[in-house]
């Protein structure tokens, strides 16, 4: 019997209510709060053992505040709920303190599986994420050497990564949540730092560095 308290932050009302009912009916957990946005978290006096946190709340990416949540709830494990399998989001979530992931759509029993793993072992990493992280660690080593050699910023590295994946300027702007003008600005800086004058030459240079 775990008897752990659970908080829910999810802006999909139907999903939030469904999860809340599941928690209430459980003999192993109790519901601390069920809210639709992070701003409401300030008024929550309880400090649950685990928070189920939606990654894409209305008008914001909750990963941006993950570090703050961890500081305010230092003893609380955070499970990120998302349908987004973006590799950068996975790394960012773990970097800033996530203890586990639930990929949408999920079965309600998966909530128990993840929570129980976290209670027993402190974290939960699905096999898909474990494989992804191993791949990313290898790629990050290449990225770090590239960053150091050409003195690239993290935003420039993100731009390079999306260019290498074939994204258009408009698509990159949407993905990075910045303007097309900003993408142009970062691209010019990349070309200058890496001494190339076209995307084709940039791709060729990346290939020579075994960048994938």
C-alpha positions in Angstrom: 0.0 0.0 0.0 1.7 3.2 -1.2 -0.7 5.9 0.2 0.9 8.6 -1.9 -0.6 12.0 -2.7 -1.0 13.1 -6.3 -1.5 16.5 -7.9 -2.7 17.0 -11.5 -1.9 20.0 -13.8 -3.7 19.4 -17.1 -5.7 21.9 -19.2 -7.8 19.2 -21.0 -10.8 19.2 -18.7 -12.1 15.8 -19.7 -8.7 14.1 -19.3 -8.0 15.9 -16.0 -11.3 14.8 -14.5 -10.8 11.2 -15.7 -7.4 11.0 -14.1 -8.7 12.7 -10.9 -11.5 10.1 -10.6 -9.0 7.3 -11.2 -6.8 8.6 -8.3 -9.8 9.1 -6.0 -11.0 5.5 -6.6 -7.5 4.1 -5.9 -6.7 2.6 -2.5 -3.0 3.4 -3.1 -3.2 7.2 -3.8 -5.0 10.3 -2.7 -5.7 13.4 -4.7 -4.0 16.6 -3.5 -5.3 18.9 -6.3 -6.5 18.9 -9.8 -5.9 22.2 -11.7 -5.7 23.5 -15.3 -2.8 25.9 -15.1 0.5 26.5 -13.3 -0.6 29.9 -11.9 -3.2 28.1 -9.8 -0.3 26.1 -8.2 0.6 29.1 -6.0 -2.7 28.7 -4.1 -2.2 25.0 -3.5 -1.1 24.5 0.1 -0.5 20.8 -0.1 2.8 19.4 -1.2 2.0 16.1 -3.0 4.4 13.2 -3.4 3.9 13.3 -7.2 2.7 15.9 -9.7 1.3 14.8 -13.1 2.2 17.7 -15.3 1.0 18.4 -18.9 3.8 19.6 -21.0 1.8 21.9 -23.3 -0.6 24.0 -21.2 -2.6 26.8 -22.8 -0.4 29.6 -24.1 2.8 28.1 -22.6 5.2 25.3 -22.4 5.3 24.0 -18.8 8.9 22.8 -19.3 9.9 26.5 -19.0 8.7 26.5 -15.4 9.8 22.9 -14.5 12.8 24.2 -12.6 10.7 26.6 -10.6 8.2 23.9 -9.7 11.0 21.7 -8.4 12.3 24.5 -6.3 8.9 25.2 -4.7 8.1 21.4 -4.4 11.6 20.0 -3.6 10.4 16.7 -2.3 7.8 16.2 -5.1 8.4 13.9 -8.1 7.2 15.3 -11.4 5.8 13.1 -14.1 5.5 14.9 -17.5 2.4 14.0 -19.6 2.8 14.6 -23.3 2.1 13.5 -26.8 5.2 15.3 -28.1 8.2 13.0 -28.6 10.5 15.9 -29.4 14.0 14.8 -28.3 14.9 18.2 -27.0 11.9 18.2 -24.8 12.9 14.8 -23.3 16.4 16.1 -22.4 15.0 19.4 -21.1 12.5 17.7 -18.9 15.0 15.3 -17.3 17.6 18.1 -17.0 15.2 20.3 -15.0 14.0 17.5 -12.7 11.3 15.3 -14.3 11.2 11.9 -12.7 9.2 10.2 -15.4 7.1 10.4 -18.6 3.6 9.4 -19.6 3.0 9.5 -23.3 -0.5 10.5 -24.5 -2.7 8.7 -25.1 -2.2 6.3 -22.2 -4.2 3.8 -20.3 -5.2 4.8 -16.8 -3.4 1.8 -15.4 -0.1 3.2 -16.8 -0.4 6.0 -14.3 -0.1 3.4 -11.5 2.8 1.7 -13.2 4.8 4.9 -13.5 3.9 6.2 -10.0 4.8 2.8 -8.4 8.2 2.7 -10.3 9.0 6.2 -9.1 8.0 5.4 -5.5 10.2 2.3 -5.5 13.1 3.5 -7.5 13.0 7.3 -7.6 12.4 7.6 -11.4 10.8 5.9 -14.4 12.3 5.8 -17.9 10.2 4.1 -20.6 12.3 1.8 -22.9 11.6 4.2 -25.8 13.1 7.1 -23.9 16.1 5.1 -22.7 16.9 4.2 -26.3 16.4 7.8 -27.4 18.6 9.2 -24.6 21.4 6.8 -25.5 21.2 8.0 -29.1 21.0 11.6 -28.0 24.1 11.3 -25.7 26.1 10.2 -28.7 24.8 13.1 -30.8 25.3 15.6 -28.0 29.0 14.7 -27.9 29.2 15.7 -31.5 27.2 18.8 -30.9 29.4 19.9 -28.0 32.6 19.6 -30.1 30.8 21.5 -32.9 29.7 24.2 -30.4 33.2 24.6 -29.0 34.9 24.7 -32.3 32.7 27.4 -33.8 31.6 29.1 -30.6 27.9 28.5 -31.4 25.1 29.4 -29.0 22.5 26.9 -27.9 19.9 28.6 -30.1 22.3 28.4 -33.1 22.8 24.7 -32.4 19.0 24.2 -32.3 18.7 26.1 -35.7 21.4 23.9 -37.2 19.7 20.7 -36.0 16.4 21.7 -37.6 18.1 22.8 -40.8 19.8 19.5 -40.9 16.4 17.8 -40.6 15.0 19.7 -43.6 12.8 22.2 -41.8 11.9 25.4 -43.7 12.6 28.8 -42.0 8.9 29.1 -41.2 8.7 25.6 -39.7 11.8 26.3 -37.6 10.3 29.6 -36.4 7.2 27.7 -35.2 9.2 24.9 -33.7 11.5 27.2 -31.7 8.6 29.7 -31.0 10.5 32.6 -32.5 10.0 34.8 -35.6 11.3 34.0 -39.1 13.4 37.2 -38.8 15.1 35.7 -35.8 15.8 32.5 -37.8 17.4 34.6 -40.5 19.5 36.3 -37.9 20.7 33.0 -36.4 21.4 31.6 -39.8 23.6 34.5 -40.8 25.6 34.1 -37.6 26.0 30.4 -38.2 27.2 31.0 -41.7 29.7 33.6 -40.5 31.0 31.5 -37.6 31.3 28.4 -39.7 32.7 30.2 -42.8 30.1 29.1 -45.3 27.8 31.1 -47.5 24.9 28.6 -48.3 22.9 25.9 -46.6 24.3 23.3 -49.0 27.9 24.2 -47.9 26.7 24.1 -44.3 25.3 20.6 -44.7 28.5 19.5 -46.4 30.5 20.8 -43.4 28.2 19.1 -40.9 28.6 15.8 -42.8 32.4 16.2 -42.5 31.9 16.4 -38.7 29.7 13.2 -38.8 26.7 15.3 -37.7 23.4 13.5 -38.2 
